[in-house]
Amino acid sequence: MFDWFFVSPAERRLLGASNRRAPTPWVIAIMSFTIVLIAATGLALANTAGVLSRSIESRYALEVPGGGASLNALVGVMRSSAGITSVEPVPESEMRRTLAKWLGPAAESGDLPVPALINFDAGAGANLPMVEQRAQAISPGARIVAHRVSVAPLLRSLNLLQAVAFGLVLLLSAAAAAAVVLAARGALDTHRFTIEVMHGIGATDL
């Protein structure tokens, strides 16, 4: 079974020594490494998108354009609503620090209206329209926004990158297979005369 591993010197001279400096093996090795790297990147993107999607599946935010004057009352309404858990009001100072990244020192101005924000989780028994109505009774203009809506563009980008990675894996795999076929055909063409002589004396391809 392993006789072809042990080739005599005469057979080596007949078949010709392998050229380790030939570019084809290096090209195939580089392409194989690139395929593995891109496939790993695609799997990492898929895992990131899945984890992010699951983490925000039941996550919502109550946006209050009027500011934090009625924040405590709204927090009480949220915590007393059935199916609502993990109610986390965002402090105004944190909102202003976030706005300062775009507005600079103007974000600290008292004339700048800063909306209030309350993050919460909604379970299976939560009646979000009713919760929104109760919040609007305290602060008109309050609305509930799903985090998955805000993060949807990011998830679409991750899914697009995952599709691109999958397409590159297929393309590079096809190119590597074509390189192997061309290398094999080139080797056969190089030793065509030797192969014809061996066939002439009764040798087979097996």
C-alpha positions in Angstrom: 0.0 0.0 0.0 2.8 2.4 0.9 5.2 1.1 -1.8 5.0 4.4 -3.7 6.6 6.1 -0.7 9.8 4.1 -1.2 11.0 5.0 -4.7 14.4 3.7 -5.9 17.0 6.2 -7.2 16.5 4.9 -10.8 12.7 5.6 -10.5 13.4 9.1 -9.1 15.7 9.9 -12.1 13.0 8.5 -14.4 10.1 10.5 -12.9 12.2 13.6 -12.1 12.7 15.3 -8.7 10.0 17.5 -7.4 10.8 21.2 -7.5 10.1 22.7 -4.1 10.8 26.2 -5.5 7.8 25.9 -7.9 5.2 28.6 -7.2 2.2 26.3 -7.4 2.5 24.7 -3.9 3.1 28.1 -2.3 0.1 29.6 -4.1 -2.1 26.7 -2.9 -0.8 27.0 0.6 -1.4 30.8 0.7 -4.9 30.3 -0.7 -5.7 27.6 1.8 -4.6 29.8 4.7 -6.7 32.6 3.3 -9.7 30.4 3.1 -9.3 29.2 6.7 -8.9 32.8 7.8 -11.9 34.1 6.0 -14.0 31.2 7.1 -13.0 31.9 10.8 -13.9 35.5 10.3 -17.3 34.6 8.9 -18.0 32.3 11.8 -17.0 35.0 14.3 -19.3 37.5 12.5 -22.2 35.0 12.6 -21.6 34.3 16.3 -21.5 38.1 17.1 -24.7 38.7 15.2 -26.4 35.8 17.0 -25.3 36.9 20.5 -26.3 40.6 19.8 -29.7 39.6 18.4 -30.4 37.4 21.4 -29.3 40.0 23.9 -31.6 42.7 22.5 -34.5 40.5 21.6 -36.6 41.6 24.6 -34.9 44.9 25.3 -36.8 48.2 24.9 -36.4 51.8 25.7 -38.9 54.4 26.8 -38.0 57.8 25.2 -39.4 60.9 26.9 -38.8 64.1 24.8 -39.9 66.3 27.7 -36.9 65.5 29.8 -36.4 64.0 33.2 -38.9 66.1 35.2 -41.4 63.2 35.4 -38.7 60.5 35.3 -39.4 59.1 38.8 -43.1 58.8 38.0 -42.4 57.0 34.7 -40.1 54.6 36.5 -42.8 53.8 38.9 -45.3 53.1 36.1 -42.8 50.9 34.4 -42.0 48.9 37.5 -45.7 48.4 38.3 -46.5 47.1 34.9 -46.9 43.4 34.4 -44.1 41.6 32.4 -41.7 44.6 32.7 -38.4 43.8 34.3 -34.9 45.4 34.7 -36.1 49.0 34.6 -33.0 51.2 34.3 -33.4 55.0 34.0 -30.5 56.6 32.2 -29.2 59.6 34.2 -29.3 63.0 32.6 -25.6 63.5 33.2 -24.8 60.3 31.2 -27.1 61.6 28.4 -25.2 64.9 28.3 -21.8 63.1 28.3 -23.0 61.1 25.3 -24.2 64.3 23.5 -20.9 66.0 24.3 -19.2 63.6 21.8 -21.0 65.4 19.0 -22.0 68.8 20.5 -18.9 69.5 22.6 -19.3 72.0 25.5 -22.7 73.0 24.2 -24.1 69.7 25.6 -23.7 71.0 29.1 -25.9 74.1 28.4 -29.1 74.3 30.5 -30.9 75.6 27.5 -30.4 72.3 25.6 -33.4 70.0 26.1 -32.2 66.5 26.9 -34.7 63.7 26.5 -35.1 61.1 29.3 -34.5 57.5 28.5 -35.6 54.4 30.5 -34.2 51.0 29.4 -36.2 47.9 30.3 -36.9 44.2 29.5 -40.3 43.0 28.4 -41.4 39.5 29.1 -44.0 37.4 27.3 -46.9 38.8 29.4 -46.0 42.5 28.8 -48.6 44.7 27.2 -46.4 47.3 25.6 -49.2 49.4 24.0 -50.9 49.7 27.4 -47.6 50.6 29.1 -47.0 53.3 26.4 -50.5 54.8 27.0 -49.8 54.9 30.8 -46.5 56.7 30.1 -48.1 59.2 27.7 -50.7 60.0 30.4 -47.8 61.3 32.5 -45.5 62.7 29.8 -47.2 63.3 26.4 -44.9 62.3 23.5 -43.4 59.4 25.4 -42.9 56.3 23.1 -41.4 52.8 23.4 -38.7 51.9 20.9 -37.3 48.3 20.5 -33.6 48.1 20.7 -33.6 45.6 17.8 -35.0 48.4 15.6 -32.1 50.7 16.5 -29.5 47.9 16.0 -31.1 46.6 12.8 -28.6 48.4 10.5 -25.7 46.9 12.4 -27.2 43.4 12.2 -27.8 43.9 8.5 -24.1 44.9 8.0 -22.9 41.9 10.0 -25.1 39.6 7.9 -23.8 41.2 4.7 -20.2 40.7 5.8 -21.0 37.1 6.7 -22.4 36.6 3.2 -19.4 38.2 1.6 -17.1 36.0 3.7 -19.0 32.9 2.6 -18.8 34.0 -1.1 -15.1 34.5 -0.8 -14.6 31.1 0.7 -16.5 29.5 -2.2 -14.6 31.6 -4.7 -11.1 30.9 -3.3 -12.0 27.2 -2.9 -12.9 27.0 -6.6 -9.7 28.9 -7.5 -7.6 26.5 -5.3 -9.2 23.5 -6.9 -8.5 24.9 -10.4 -4.9 25.5 -9.4 -4.5 21.9 -8.3 -6.0 20.6 -11.6 -3.8 22.9 -13.6 -0.7 21.8 -11.7 -1.6 18.1 -12.1 -2.1 18.6 -15.9 1.1 20.5 -16.1 3.0 17.7 -14.4 1.4 15.1 -16.7 2.3 17.2 -19.7 5.9 17.5 -18.5 6.3 13.7 -18.1 4.1 12.8 -21.1 6.9 11.0 -23.0 7.9 9.0 -19.9 4.2 8.0 -19.3 3.8 7.0 -22.9 6.9 4.8 -22.8 5.7 3.1 -19.6 2.2 2.5 -21.1 4.0 1.0 -24.1 5.7 -1.6 -22.0 2.4 -2.5 -20.3 2.2 -0.2 -17.2 -1.2 1.0 -16.1 -2.3 4.2 -14.3 -3.1 2.3 -11.1 
